[in-house]
Amino acid sequence: MSGTKSNQEFGRYSYALLLGALLAWTGPAAAEQRDATGIKSAVLFVQSGAGEGDTSSYTIGATWQWNWSHDFSFGRATGYTEVAVGRWATKDSDGDRNWVTQVGITPVIRLHPYSQFSDWFVEGGIGLNLIRPFYQTDDKRFSTEFNFGDHIGIGREFGSRERQEVSVRLQHFSNAGIREPNPGENFVQVRYSSRY
């Protein structure tokens, strides 16, 4: 009975995150947002990575550009909101594969340099994530389903009107000390994105 209740609660949290992101995207201002090339700024992505030990991750999601930028002497900062749904796989000491689901929303700041390397970027973000069931391996166990996810990354835009991009991210998940144990998990992620 408690497992069913937990699944229902997790489902409500997941739907609330996704609904909030969709409402932000479909609002009147966001519906008219277009980037410098006149293309709508919705981006879809797939991502895969490896964590510590024998953990791997597989993620899909979407991002929406903010109607904001800031110019510095060395480059331009922009931002976007990312919504992601991921699956993490681990193997226990018996060789059985265990899965957890990660649902998150993250604001991200991206910086493009002013130079011949303007198609390159660096970025960073900190977001909120629900990870269910509790993530655990033979060496560690998360104590909360609510966790923060932060990342730094580097990537390059390419293709027609630079609609595509590839990036590499270092990503960390933990509950920021809300409850112990808080071992955290680190991933190296590779992402492919395409703008529509």
C-alpha positions in Angstrom: 0.0 0.0 0.0 2.8 2.5 0.9 4.5 1.7 -2.4 1.4 2.7 -4.3 1.0 5.9 -2.3 4.7 6.8 -3.0 4.2 6.1 -6.7 1.1 8.4 -6.7 3.0 11.2 -4.9 5.9 10.9 -7.2 3.6 11.0 -10.2 2.0 14.2 -8.9 5.4 15.8 -8.4 6.5 14.8 -11.9 3.3 16.1 -13.5 3.6 19.4 -11.5 7.1 20.0 -12.8 6.2 19.2 -16.4 3.0 21.3 -16.2 4.9 24.3 -14.8 7.4 24.1 -17.6 4.7 23.8 -20.2 2.8 26.8 -18.8 6.0 28.8 -18.8 6.6 27.8 -22.4 3.1 28.4 -23.7 2.6 31.8 -22.0 2.0 34.8 -24.3 5.5 36.2 -24.1 7.2 32.8 -24.5 5.0 31.8 -27.4 6.4 34.8 -29.4 10.0 34.2 -28.4 12.4 33.7 -31.4 16.2 33.7 -31.5 18.4 36.0 -33.6 17.7 33.9 -36.7 14.0 34.1 -36.3 13.6 30.5 -35.3 11.4 29.5 -32.4 13.7 28.7 -29.5 12.4 25.3 -28.4 15.2 22.7 -28.4 14.9 18.9 -28.0 17.8 16.9 -26.6 19.1 13.4 -25.9 21.8 12.7 -23.4 23.8 9.8 -22.1 26.5 9.5 -19.5 28.5 7.5 -17.0 28.5 8.0 -13.2 30.8 6.7 -10.5 31.1 3.0 -10.3 28.9 1.1 -12.7 26.1 3.7 -13.1 24.9 5.0 -16.4 22.2 7.5 -17.3 19.9 8.1 -20.3 18.0 11.4 -20.6 15.6 13.2 -22.9 14.2 16.7 -22.6 13.5 20.1 -24.0 14.8 23.6 -23.4 13.2 27.0 -24.0 15.2 30.2 -24.5 14.7 33.2 -22.2 14.0 36.6 -23.6 17.2 37.8 -21.8 20.8 38.4 -22.6 23.7 40.4 -21.2 26.8 41.6 -23.0 30.3 41.5 -21.5 33.5 42.7 -23.1 34.4 39.1 -23.9 31.0 37.6 -24.9 27.3 37.4 -24.5 25.4 35.6 -21.8 21.9 34.1 -22.5 19.7 31.7 -20.6 17.2 28.9 -20.9 15.0 26.6 -18.9 15.5 22.9 -19.2 13.0 20.1 -18.4 14.5 16.6 -18.4 13.4 13.0 -17.7 16.1 10.5 -17.2 16.7 6.9 -16.2 19.8 5.8 -14.2 20.9 2.2 -14.3 23.2 0.5 -11.7 24.3 -3.1 -11.0 24.3 -4.6 -7.6 26.7 -7.1 -6.2 24.5 -10.0 -7.6 24.8 -8.5 -11.1 21.1 -7.4 -11.2 20.4 -4.1 -12.9 18.4 -1.5 -10.9 16.7 1.6 -12.3 15.7 4.9 -10.9 13.9 7.7 -12.7 15.0 11.4 -12.5 12.7 14.3 -13.4 14.1 17.8 -13.3 13.8 21.4 -14.2 16.9 23.6 -14.4 17.6 27.3 -15.3 20.9 27.6 -17.2 23.2 30.5 -18.1 25.2 30.1 -21.3 28.1 32.3 -22.5 29.2 32.6 -26.1 32.6 34.4 -26.7 33.0 37.3 -29.1 35.5 35.8 -31.6 36.0 33.3 -34.3 34.9 30.8 -31.7 31.4 32.3 -31.3 29.8 28.9 -32.2 31.3 27.5 -29.0 29.8 28.0 -25.5 30.2 27.3 -21.8 27.3 27.0 -19.5 26.2 26.2 -15.9 23.0 25.6 -14.1 21.4 24.5 -10.8 18.0 22.9 -10.8 15.5 20.8 -8.8 15.1 17.1 -9.3 13.0 14.2 -8.1 14.8 10.9 -8.1 12.6 7.8 -7.5 13.0 5.3 -5.9 15.9 6.3 -3.6 19.1 6.0 -5.6 21.4 3.3 -4.2 24.4 1.2 -5.2 26.5 -1.2 -3.1 28.5 1.8 -1.9 26.0 4.6 -1.4 22.4 5.5 -0.9 20.5 8.8 -1.3 18.3 9.7 1.7 15.8 12.0 -0.2 13.9 11.8 -3.4 14.2 15.6 -3.7 17.7 16.5 -4.9 19.5 19.4 -6.6 21.3 18.9 -9.9 24.1 21.2 -11.0 26.3 21.1 -14.0 29.0 22.9 -16.0 29.5 22.2 -19.7 31.2 23.1 -22.9 29.8 22.7 -26.4 29.5 23.8 -30.0 26.7 24.8 -32.3 26.8 23.6 -35.9 24.7 22.9 -39.0 22.2 25.0 -40.9 21.6 28.2 -38.9 23.4 26.5 -36.0 20.3 24.5 -35.2 22.2 21.6 -33.7 24.7 21.3 -30.9 26.9 18.8 -29.1 28.1 19.3 -25.6 29.9 17.6 -22.7 28.7 18.2 -19.1 30.0 17.4 -15.7 26.9 17.0 -13.6 26.4 16.5 -9.8 23.2 15.4 -7.9 22.8 15.6 -4.1 20.4 17.0 -1.5 22.7 19.7 -0.4 22.8 18.4 3.2 19.1 18.4 3.8 19.3 14.9 5.2 22.1 12.4 5.8 23.4 10.3 4.2 24.2 12.6 1.3 26.8 10.9 -0.8 25.9 12.6 -4.1 26.5 11.2 -7.6 28.6 12.6 -10.4 28.2 12.0 -14.1 30.1 12.9 -17.3 27.3 13.5 -19.9 27.3 13.8 -23.7 24.4 15.7 -25.2 23.0 16.2 -28.7 20.4 18.9 -29.2 18.4 20.1 -32.1 16.4 23.4 -32.3 12.9 23.4 -33.8 
